[in-house]
């Protein structure tokens, strides 16, 4: 499964489907969804930061969400270049 092909709604649907799977299929599916969820939720958070940054300074965004200016900058960078979000194993 390519995390880039999954949005928040699809992630929720996939998680909901886990309960209906037999245990032997649920184990690998759940483990795969862990990484997909990390990528999808990171993208959603980065998108929210970018939305805030369109009307605030990075310092204001950082203060509002309880993080550093550097973290805001990284979120904006990841949003502009999604390849930065995928961890290499």
C-alpha positions, 0 to 999 in steps of 0.5 A: 500500500502506498501511503501517498494514495491514502487520505484521512478518510480512507485511513479511517475506513481501513482501520475500521475494516481491521475488526472484520478481518481474521486474526492471521490477516489482521496482524500484517494489515495492522502493521502495514497501517501503522506506517501508512497512518504515520505518513497520512497524519503527518501530512494532515498536520503539515497541511494545517500548519501551512494553512495557519502560516498563510495568515500568520508568521511562523512564530505565531503559528509555533506559539499557537500550536505549541511547537518551535519555529524550526518545527513549523519551518520543517512542516512547511518544507515537508508539505512542499516536498512530500518525499521528505515525509517518507522514512527510509528503512 
